[in-house]
Amino acid sequence: MTPDPTPAVEFRAVSRHFGAVRAVDSVDLTIAEGAFFAMLGPSGSGKTTCLRLISGFEKPSAGHILIHGQDVSDVPPNRRNVNTVFQDYALFPHMTVRENVAYGLMVKGVDRRRRRDKAEELLALVKLQGYGDRRPGQLSGGQRQRVALARALINEPRALLLDEPLGALDLKLREAMQDELKALQKRLGITFVFVTHDQHEALSMADSLAVFNEGKIAQIGTPEDVYTRPKSRFVADFVGSSNVLPPKLTRALGGPAAWASLRPESVRLAAVGPVRGTVSAVRYLGAGSRVVLRIGEVEVAAYVPAGDPIPDIGSEASPVFAPAALHVMEG
Amino acid sequence: MLSDAPAVLPERGPADRLTAVFWRHPRVLLVLLLTPPLLWLGVVYLGSLAALLLQSFYSIDEFSGLVVPEFTLKTYAELFRAQNLDIILRTLTMAVLVTLTSAVIAFPIAYFAARFARGRWKALFYLGVMLPLWSSYLVKVYAWKLILAREGIVTWLAERAGAGPLLGRALDEQWFGGSSLSTSPVGTFIVFVYIWMPYMILPMQAALERVPGSMLEAAADLGASRGQAFRTVILPLALPGIVAGSIFTFSLTLGDYIIPQIIGNSARFIGLAVYQFQGTAGNLPLAAAFAVVPIVIMLVYLAIAKRLGAFDAL
């Protein structure tokens, strides 16, 4: 089967301004059909506004938004075949879980029995069989999220939009939910677009992601692309715990005179090298230790595998790495 | 230096000693705080209500005009006499109409205030709604008497706009008309709606404000039109507020005795009946029985509201 070439969602020079604030600034974006797409960025970077532009809760100030090839810039939310899992879940407290899940069918005028059957089917999908008669108030946070998921999926949307879907869950539940969401997306084949400020979440779940900064997309690509080959200092800084080297230091370490990124796990410590630094911090990580070297004004993190000697704070050492590990950035 | 710091700070005086007592016995504070209001509520408030209930089971000796302090249902039976039943039905109809109208007018105002008004607009909203409550009730009612009078601005405007004959025809109507707006039941109705409106707007606004914006977005997201979202989400979630507001407008209209006295055709309402029976007529038992009517109506109303699920979203 060849993949559908029409993208699920497309932004063409989309801007959304709030007064003088350019929340989204001339963004071009293509989300492939069936993708698990992440929009990553710090708060205020425009990622949530982009999601709301897709669902229709925000209107673009300029540009066009296409859902499966159709321009929806003038289509209200209720007629866009995309559904949202809200950050606060936004379950209707006066309805039972089943009524919540079946809401999308109810407003379409589907008869009661079909509604009930379909709702049960979706509750089973999110592993909440037997919870149909409860009220949202009687559920735990994780269960509420599953209800929100089932409710958003009942209309069989073209794309499912998730706004910080795991933000309100505790760590353990979050990790379990990540795997489950991923599995669910694979099974259903629906395009998932999710917004997060957590780089680990974005890297581990998405098969493609956009990093947002100040209303623009700083980089777009696969998690590996973005993590190992950041295009800019901002991406390197935000996405990884990468070292960001200023041009002077890059050259001193044998690269060109340009900003570069260097992942701590590719840096080892040696007694001799082109540049010397002072050990300023050591953090034990179990499988190894993260050692921070202070070189002039710059801090460079290195990785010392378990078993190797860990230097004392204040001692001197040189960072060494394979030349290929150095990634030169555009700026 | 750090090791010099004492583990326990010295007691500074009686306030610290009292704090310690309250900390060790939290109940003491609770009892101290609750006793005065409970005494007030229990003795003065409920006590007077009990006295009222008791009075309503007495009767009046028709010969001497004295209250006979013996248990009887005779006084309640009197309520069902045609002229008394008339008063009850008239008051009830008025209260229902005032409440419905208030709800319809208040909703868009409350909705605007809850959903869209921010900062200065919100302050303006509160000021606009509360301002009428700061001035004397009597002054407002008399002001309305002038506004609605035959020589008043409403009639004048109606005539200017060419609606004079229409107004005249409406006032000719048997059961709500009169010689002018200020002497007709329509006038009474208008003033009731005006006077009680803030009591409808404020709880409604509070209820609407508690409906998160994301819930409306969720409804739209799932395909609901504005009308569907209103019926299935906003209205059910705002219902407790609407019911709370309607309790105010409904019960205040049921009990008011001043507005129908000043504006309208002097047809009697429950409040006016209570006022006259306990005053000029000296029939305290019948006045008490009349006073029980709004209480019973409100209880029935609340029971219906509860059954309709008005409090489910609380």
Interface residues (C-beta under 8 A of the other chain):
Chain A: S55 G56 F57 P76 P77 N78 R79 V82 N83 T84 F86 Q87 D88 A90 L91 F92 P93 H94 Y103 G104 M106 V107 K108 R151 A152 I154 N155
Chain B: P212 S214 M215 E217 A218 A219 A220 D221 L222 G223 A224 S225 Q228 T232 V233 P236 L237 G309 D312 A313
